[in-house]
Amino acid sequence: DPPFPQFLELCTRLTSEHPEVIPFLSGRHQKTSPGFLSSAELRNVLSRCLSRVRCRPTKVYVYINELCTVLKAHSQRRKLPLATAAGSEPPAASSPRPPDASEPQPAAPSSSSPAATAAVPASPASSSHQHQQHHHALAAGAAAAPHPHPAGSKRQIRYLENLLRVYTGEIQRLQERELDLAELDSEDSSYLQESRLKRKMMRIFERLCELKQCSSLTGRVIEQRIPYRGTRYPEVNRRIERFINRPEAFPDYSDILKVIQKASTRHGLGLARRQMENMAQDAFREVGNRLQERRHLDLIYNFGSHLTDQYRPGADPALLDPELAKRLRRNRTVALNRLDNVISHFAQLQDESEEEERGRRRASR
């Protein structure tokens, strides 16, 4: 049987003292989007809530509230059509009536009247005073201007924080599930469900930061900016630094070479081709090492799940086995040498291809 009717039937027996709970839960279910109703995520949430209610019937209202929170997060957004009300058209402006000769005409203000006094230009001192008042009024208006993202209410913040806790529990449950080979090709595998939930949590976290009017930066190593001062040309350094600090940037040798060529052309540095290639090779090695180090540190600080919380770095087998530690250091040296050989090999291939291209151009002339 589908999980929701089972859950509804079980909760009906346990909440007989409060009959208004079941209609509220059914209403939440009816307002949920059809796509989420047929998703594996909802089936997992219902199965978990159903098993928990069976194990702990006294906590039935807690699990009903948890399910309602998930359903509310995926409710349908209804858009009402805008209809023009009858008779809402603005009345036509009446044409101005020519002045009647019998009506008294307004007299011109005399020089002693208040209107004439107001029409006289203000003195420089009074004009300066008015300018200062206008400046203070503008400053006060700017200070009182609303924030681009207005602060949310405590109810909104509490709701999103509760939703984050629900998704955290669901992610932990998915991480504890065993994954077989038949599930690898499924669109609802545990890994894909976990990935979708994490993306939702990121969107909720960003929205929560907007409501709290705080920064969304978490202090991770991957968010830290990498400065670059590898060449003696500040223009080249600035362009390389801007390029490597883009989101999800991991440039290759040709990307760095193009950045240096653009900087040389833009700022008129007059760098020779061989000089730019040597600079690109050195910059690529340094930038690659620093990006790799940053990602490695970020992985160390953030990798894992609650299943590996008991792991301790002191349990590394290489700390107790000198032969294993020696072999690991030797493998690292071999890997770095091979990386240098790959960079030099492809740089040489690119030089040869450019020479061949220039030779073909000269031959075609």
C-alpha positions as CSV (number, residue, x, y, z in Angstrom):
1,D,0.0,0.0,0.0
2,P,1.1,3.6,-0.5
3,P,2.9,5.0,2.6
4,F,0.7,8.1,3.0
5,P,-2.7,6.2,3.4
6,Q,-1.0,3.9,5.9
7,F,0.5,6.9,7.8
8,L,-2.9,8.7,7.7
9,E,-4.8,5.6,9.0
10,L,-2.3,5.1,11.9
11,C,-2.3,8.8,12.9
12,T,-6.1,8.8,12.8
13,R,-6.2,6.2,15.5
14,L,-3.6,7.9,17.6
15,T,-5.0,11.5,17.4
16,S,-8.6,10.8,18.2
17,E,-8.5,13.4,21.0
18,H,-7.6,16.1,18.4
19,P,-9.7,15.4,15.3
20,E,-8.6,18.7,13.6
21,V,-5.1,17.3,13.1
22,I,-5.9,14.8,10.3
23,P,-7.8,17.3,8.1
24,F,-4.9,19.7,8.4
25,L,-2.4,17.0,7.4
26,S,-4.7,16.0,4.4
27,G,-4.9,19.6,3.3
28,R,-1.1,19.9,3.3
29,H,-0.9,16.8,1.2
30,Q,-3.4,18.1,-1.3
31,K,-1.6,21.4,-1.7
32,T,1.7,19.6,-2.4
33,S,3.0,19.7,-6.0
34,P,2.3,16.5,-8.0
35,G,6.0,16.1,-8.9
36,F,7.0,15.8,-5.3
37,L,4.1,13.5,-4.4
38,S,5.5,10.9,-6.9
39,S,9.1,11.4,-5.9
40,A,11.3,8.9,-4.0
41,E,12.2,11.6,-1.5
42,L,8.6,11.8,-0.2
43,R,8.4,8.0,-0.1
44,N,11.5,7.9,2.0
45,V,10.2,10.6,4.4
46,L,6.8,8.8,4.7
47,S,8.5,5.5,5.4
48,R,10.7,7.0,8.1
49,C,7.8,8.8,9.8
50,L,5.7,5.7,9.6
51,S,8.3,3.5,11.2
52,R,9.0,6.1,13.9
53,V,5.3,6.5,14.8
54,R,5.0,2.7,15.1
55,C,8.0,2.6,17.4
56,R,7.1,5.7,19.5
57,P,3.3,6.3,19.3
58,T,3.5,9.0,22.0
59,K,5.6,11.2,19.6
60,V,3.0,11.1,16.8
61,Y,2.5,14.9,16.8
62,V,6.2,15.5,16.4
63,Y,6.4,13.3,13.3
64,I,3.2,14.8,11.9
65,N,4.7,18.2,12.2
66,E,7.9,17.0,10.5
67,L,5.9,15.7,7.6
68,C,3.9,18.9,7.3
69,T,7.1,20.9,7.2
70,V,8.3,18.9,4.3
71,L,5.0,19.1,2.5
72,K,4.8,22.8,3.0
73,A,8.3,23.3,1.5
74,H,7.0,21.6,-1.7
75,S,3.5,23.2,-1.9
76,Q,2.2,24.5,-5.2
77,R,2.5,28.2,-5.8
78,R,-0.8,29.4,-7.0
79,K,-0.9,32.4,-9.2
80,L,-4.3,34.2,-9.4
81,P,-5.1,35.7,-12.9
82,L,-5.3,39.5,-12.9
83,A,-8.8,40.5,-14.0
84,T,-9.8,44.1,-14.7
85,A,-12.7,45.2,-12.5
86,A,-15.8,46.6,-14.2
87,G,-15.9,50.3,-14.2
88,S,-12.3,50.6,-13.1
89,E,-11.4,52.8,-16.1
90,P,-10.4,56.3,-15.0
91,P,-12.9,59.0,-15.9
92,A,-12.0,61.1,-18.8
93,A,-10.4,64.4,-17.9
94,S,-12.8,67.3,-18.4
95,S,-11.7,70.0,-20.8
96,P,-10.7,73.3,-19.1
97,R,-13.5,75.8,-19.0
98,P,-12.6,79.2,-20.4
99,P,-12.7,81.9,-17.7
100,D,-15.9,83.8,-17.5
101,A,-15.7,87.6,-17.7
102,S,-18.1,87.9,-14.8
103,E,-15.7,85.9,-12.5
104,P,-13.2,88.0,-10.6
105,Q,-9.6,87.6,-11.8
106,P,-6.8,87.1,-9.3
107,A,-5.0,90.4,-8.7
108,A,-1.3,90.7,-9.2
109,P,0.6,90.6,-6.0
110,S,2.0,93.8,-4.8
111,S,5.5,94.3,-3.7
112,S,4.4,94.4,-0.1
113,S,2.3,91.3,-0.2
114,P,3.6,87.9,1.2
115,A,3.4,86.3,-2.2
116,A,5.7,88.9,-3.6
117,T,8.1,88.5,-0.7
118,A,8.2,84.8,-1.4
119,A,8.9,85.4,-5.0
120,V,12.0,87.4,-4.3
121,P,15.2,85.4,-4.7
122,A,16.8,84.3,-1.4
123,S,20.0,85.8,-0.3
124,P,23.3,83.8,-0.5
125,A,23.3,83.1,3.2
126,S,19.7,81.7,3.2
127,S,20.4,79.7,0.0
128,S,23.5,78.1,1.7
129,H,21.3,77.3,4.7
130,Q,18.7,75.7,2.5
131,H,21.3,73.7,0.7
132,Q,22.7,72.3,4.0
133,Q,19.1,71.4,5.0
134,H,18.6,69.6,1.7
135,H,21.9,67.7,2.1
136,H,21.0,66.6,5.6
137,A,17.6,65.5,4.4
138,L,19.1,63.4,1.6
139,A,21.6,61.8,4.1
140,A,18.8,61.0,6.5
141,G,16.8,59.5,3.6
142,A,19.8,57.4,2.5
143,A,20.3,56.1,6.0
144,A,16.6,55.2,6.3
145,A,16.6,53.4,2.9
146,P,15.5,49.8,3.1
147,H,18.0,47.0,2.9
148,P,18.1,45.2,-0.6
149,H,16.9,42.1,1.2
150,P,14.6,43.0,4.0
151,A,15.0,41.1,7.3
152,G,12.7,38.1,7.7
153,S,10.4,37.5,10.6
154,K,11.2,35.1,13.4
155,R,8.6,32.7,12.1
156,Q,10.2,32.6,8.6
157,I,13.7,32.0,10.1
158,R,12.4,29.3,12.5
159,Y,10.6,27.5,9.7
160,L,13.7,27.4,7.5
161,E,16.0,26.3,10.3
162,N,13.5,23.5,11.1
163,L,13.5,22.5,7.4
164,L,17.3,22.3,7.5
165,R,17.2,20.0,10.5
166,V,14.7,17.8,8.6
167,Y,16.9,17.6,5.5
168,T,19.9,16.9,7.7
169,G,18.2,13.9,9.2
170,E,17.1,12.6,5.8
171,I,20.7,12.9,4.4
172,Q,22.1,11.0,7.4
173,R,19.5,8.2,6.8
174,L,20.5,8.1,3.1
175,Q,24.2,7.8,3.9
176,E,23.5,4.9,6.2
177,R,21.6,3.0,3.4
178,E,23.5,0.2,1.5
179,L,23.8,0.8,-2.2
180,D,23.8,-2.2,-4.5
181,L,24.9,-2.5,-8.1
182,A,21.3,-2.6,-9.5
183,E,20.7,0.9,-8.0
184,L,23.6,2.6,-9.7
185,D,21.6,3.1,-12.9
186,S,18.5,4.3,-11.1
187,E,17.6,8.0,-11.1
188,D,16.4,7.7,-7.5
189,S,19.6,6.1,-6.1
190,S,20.7,7.1,-2.6
191,Y,23.6,9.2,-3.9
192,L,21.4,11.2,-6.3
193,Q,18.7,11.8,-3.6
194,E,21.4,12.9,-1.2
195,S,22.8,15.3,-3.9
196,R,19.4,16.8,-4.5
197,L,18.8,17.3,-0.8
198,K,22.2,19.0,-0.4
199,R,21.4,21.4,-3.3
200,K,18.1,22.2,-1.6
201,M,19.9,22.8,1.7
202,M,22.2,25.3,0.0
203,R,19.3,27.3,-1.5
204,I,17.6,27.3,1.9
205,F,20.9,28.4,3.6
206,E,21.3,31.3,1.2
207,R,17.7,32.4,1.7
208,L,18.2,32.1,5.5
209,C,21.3,34.4,5.2
210,E,19.2,36.9,3.3
211,L,16.5,36.9,6.0
212,K,19.1,37.3,8.7
213,Q,20.9,39.9,6.7
214,C,24.3,38.2,7.2
215,S,27.0,36.9,4.9
216,S,26.7,33.5,3.3
217,L,30.4,32.9,3.5
218,T,31.1,29.9,5.8
219,G,34.9,30.3,6.3
220,R,35.9,27.3,4.2
221,V,39.4,27.1,2.7
222,I,37.9,27.0,-0.8
223,E,36.4,30.5,-0.3
224,Q,39.8,32.1,0.5
225,R,41.3,34.2,-2.2
226,I,44.7,33.2,-3.6
227,P,47.1,36.1,-4.2
228,Y,49.6,35.7,-7.1
229,R,52.9,37.6,-7.3
230,G,54.9,35.2,-9.5
231,T,56.1,37.6,-12.2
232,R,57.7,41.0,-12.1
233,Y,54.8,42.5,-14.1
234,P,52.0,43.7,-11.9
235,E,49.6,43.8,-14.9
236,V,50.2,40.1,-15.5
237,N,49.9,39.2,-11.8
238,R,46.6,41.0,-11.5
239,R,45.1,39.2,-14.5
240,I,46.3,35.8,-13.4
241,E,45.0,36.4,-9.9
242,R,41.6,37.4,-11.2
243,F,41.5,34.4,-13.4
244,I,42.4,31.7,-10.9
245,N,40.0,33.1,-8.2
246,R,36.9,32.6,-10.4
247,P,34.4,30.1,-9.1
248,E,35.3,26.5,-10.0
249,A,38.4,27.6,-11.8
250,F,41.3,25.2,-12.4
251,P,43.1,26.5,-15.5
252,D,45.5,24.6,-17.7
253,Y,48.7,25.7,-19.4
254,S,47.0,27.2,-22.5
255,D,44.6,29.3,-20.3
256,I,47.5,30.8,-18.4
257,L,49.4,31.5,-21.6
258,K,46.3,33.3,-23.1
259,V,46.0,35.4,-20.0
260,I,49.6,36.5,-20.2
261,Q,49.3,37.2,-24.0
262,K,46.2,39.4,-23.4
263,A,48.0,41.3,-20.6
264,S,51.0,41.9,-22.8
265,T,48.8,43.2,-25.6
266,R,46.5,45.3,-23.5
267,H,49.3,47.0,-21.5
268,G,51.9,47.1,-24.2
269,L,54.5,45.1,-22.3
270,G,56.2,43.9,-25.5
271,L,56.9,40.4,-24.1
272,A,58.6,37.9,-26.5
273,R,56.8,34.7,-27.3
274,R,59.5,32.5,-25.6
275,Q,59.4,34.7,-22.6
276,M,55.6,34.5,-22.3
277,E,55.8,30.7,-22.6
278,N,58.4,30.4,-19.9
279,M,56.2,32.7,-17.7
280,A,53.2,30.6,-18.4
281,Q,54.9,27.3,-17.5
282,D,56.2,28.7,-14.1
283,A,52.8,30.3,-13.4
284,F,50.9,27.1,-14.3
285,R,53.1,25.1,-11.9
286,E,52.7,27.5,-9.0
287,V,49.0,28.2,-9.6
288,G,48.2,24.5,-10.0
289,N,50.1,23.6,-6.7
290,R,48.3,26.3,-4.8
291,L,44.9,25.4,-6.1
292,Q,45.5,21.8,-5.4
293,E,46.7,22.5,-1.9
294,R,43.6,24.6,-1.2
295,R,41.2,21.9,-2.5
296,H,43.1,19.3,-0.5
297,L,42.8,21.3,2.7
298,D,39.1,21.9,2.1
299,L,38.6,18.2,1.5
300,I,40.4,17.4,4.7
301,Y,38.3,19.8,6.8
302,N,34.9,19.0,5.2
303,F,35.1,15.5,3.8
304,G,33.2,12.7,5.5
305,S,29.9,12.1,7.1
306,H,28.6,11.2,10.5
307,L,29.6,7.6,9.8
308,T,33.3,8.5,10.0
309,D,33.1,10.8,13.0
310,Q,35.0,8.3,15.1
311,Y,38.0,8.4,12.8
312,R,41.2,9.9,14.3
313,P,44.2,11.0,12.3
314,G,46.5,9.3,14.8
315,A,45.3,5.9,13.5
316,D,47.2,6.4,10.2
317,P,49.0,3.1,9.5
318,A,52.0,5.0,8.0
319,L,52.8,6.4,11.5
320,L,53.5,3.0,12.8
321,D,55.1,1.4,9.7
322,P,58.3,3.2,8.6
323,E,58.5,1.0,5.4
324,L,55.0,2.1,4.4
325,A,55.8,5.8,5.1
326,K,58.9,5.5,3.0
327,R,57.0,4.0,0.1
328,L,54.4,6.7,0.2
329,R,57.0,9.4,0.1
330,R,58.7,7.7,-2.8
331,N,55.4,7.5,-4.7
332,R,54.8,11.2,-4.1
333,T,58.2,12.1,-5.6
334,V,57.5,9.9,-8.6
335,A,54.1,11.6,-9.1
336,L,55.6,15.1,-9.0
337,N,58.3,14.2,-11.5
338,R,55.7,12.7,-13.9
339,L,53.6,15.9,-13.6
340,D,56.6,18.0,-14.6
341,N,57.3,15.7,-17.5
342,V,53.7,16.0,-18.7
343,I,53.8,19.8,-18.5
344,S,57.1,20.0,-20.4
345,H,55.9,17.4,-23.0
346,F,52.7,19.3,-23.9
347,A,54.5,22.7,-23.9
348,Q,56.9,21.3,-26.4
349,L,54.1,19.9,-28.5
350,Q,52.4,23.2,-28.5
351,D,55.6,25.0,-29.6
352,E,56.1,22.5,-32.4
353,S,52.5,22.9,-33.6
354,E,52.9,26.7,-33.6
355,E,56.1,26.4,-35.6
356,E,54.4,24.1,-38.2
357,E,51.5,26.6,-38.4
358,R,53.9,29.5,-39.1
359,G,55.7,27.4,-41.7
360,R,52.5,26.6,-43.5
361,R,51.6,30.3,-43.5
362,R,54.9,31.3,-45.0
363,A,54.7,28.5,-47.6
364,S,51.2,29.6,-48.6
365,R,52.4,33.2,-49.2
